[in-house]
Amino acid sequence: VFQAATERQVLAFGTNKNQNDVAPNVILASAVIDIPRAFLTVAEEVKSHRFVARVEKLGMKDGVVTLAINPRLAARIPTDVQARLDAARQQIVEGRLIVPAAEF
């Protein structure tokens, strides 16, 4: 995908880890999952005897998912879009904006 994005000079997003350096001229940002933090969250529940078996859905609100903007391309994000992005991120963290999730 990143090779195709590079060839066509279109923007792409990385996922699961910070992939901004994989194709630094086309990856605008990466959604980064902090797997160790997710495991630590569950381990703390187990340790304190609060763990209940369930499908766990952790995200920005839990500090497990972050958005890493590629600093090389950050200037391409219009100021008003960056402000809206920052506001949405804050609302997610505060629990005022719920991100839809696919049910499996």
Order of alpha helices (4+ residues) and beta strands (2+ residues): alpha-beta-beta-alpha-beta-alpha
